[in-house]
């Protein structure tokens, strides 16, 4: 049924001249009910060329931990509205009898916020399929302007001048907005040109979110594979970020096991939605794009990340580390901000650990590849 839907999707898209899947504002949206939710979303997982602006689900039988983050990171879906019916019994029956299904149509998806919203109601399985509800609830959602933000990995930016321009913007605009008022920022600030020396060793240490309309970065994450000796120095709070030399950086290829220092993550103020708290759409997009990168290198080059390390400069950074399952292991060089670490291998032996779906997918990829 997934393959049949994929064939129908392709034929229909080719017959619609108004549709351009490569343009974020000319993509179709889809409404899926019950088994349709399973068919549509598993088609998205299987076929990466399937793209929708918005996905509206009602009576969904997808599992509550469905990996939306990967679909957002691959730019296959813009936003999701999941209508949850408290009186809907069918998702419970589906979970019992049909493999790969679950109760998201009742309980919602575990990870939400930003571009994924769970909408609770007292509906039964098909109560939403009436004209009045569609006009009042569905149409405003489907008419909402699409987000211009798109994820782009560092390796996808080929021209050095674009990388330099991009890094100038992140350093002089975004970092200034996010970090300038923090203690010791001036002492740890990355000097102009240092990032380019890192990129010459590993061109994929950055993951960006770009505004396609304005053609400028909206946010970024810098996550670098680090040589063991320097990793230990960072973990012990012996060095600041601007003291990390290029020879401390490792490429993502050529070594089977790597340890990664997540140096910074930041989004420009104009792209923040304050009602979302730390579950900002752009933050989620960046973090999951980074994890998709690790899966890419596992599949293509058999590289496994064993540890993640991060220094939390801000309160929201600390909260984000905690939500990610990281544990505090020390303080930074100024003895002020906590250093957090996640031992990824430990997650593989702890089946009861509460893990973000995208991180769970990374661990599952390592297991399937025998890494």
C-alpha angles and dihedrals in degrees: 000000000000091000092046091052091048091053091048091047092053094048092047094048092050090052094054112077091188091065122088112171091194091059114075092213097049101056125114126245127220137211115205130186129195110316087012089068090057094046096047097044096044088050088056090051094048100040117043093191091068109099135177132180094212133010117201117191130190126174087009119189095191118123115264091241094053109153102246090152092071092051091050091048091051090051092240097125131034102193141344133216113193115190110207119203115204090198096046110116099174098082088056091053091045091054090054098047108024122062116230096024132109150165103282087124088065108026101025128228119309096231113049141144131090106039097001120069130180110210112200122211141154092247126140119224100289103018092111092062096090128108098240093054091046093051095045100039112016102043096054090050093047092047094051112120111260120247114256092209119116132177119239127182121221092244089060093062102081105172116079092214090059091050091050092048091047094049091048089056095047092046101043100032113022099034091046091053095047105035111018096099095049120106114260093012092127091051093051099035114131108245120230111277099018093100090054090057088054092048091053087063096039118011092189103061091105130069114190138193110212131196100232092197098052095028096228137111117271095184145336147201123215112204117167132189103233131203111249098249093052092041088059091049092053091045091052094048094245099131140036123230093257090056094062108107128210092253089063090064121089128201117246089242133059098045126075098213127034138178117218131211112205096208101179146345122193141159128199116257094241091062097051123105103205094201090064095064113198091339089081112164090234094049091050090046092052096046094049092044087056091051090048086055091056090050089051092055092045092054098039102036106013092242118156126197110217100179140023120203129188139171111218109216095171138044091246089049090055091048091049092052090051093049088051090057096251122150127218110250102170148317133286125256092277090054089233112092124056123245114218130198136190121199102208094192090060090061090060092061095042108071092175095056114120104237132178109254094243091050089047088054090053092053091047090051090053091050094048091049093046093238 
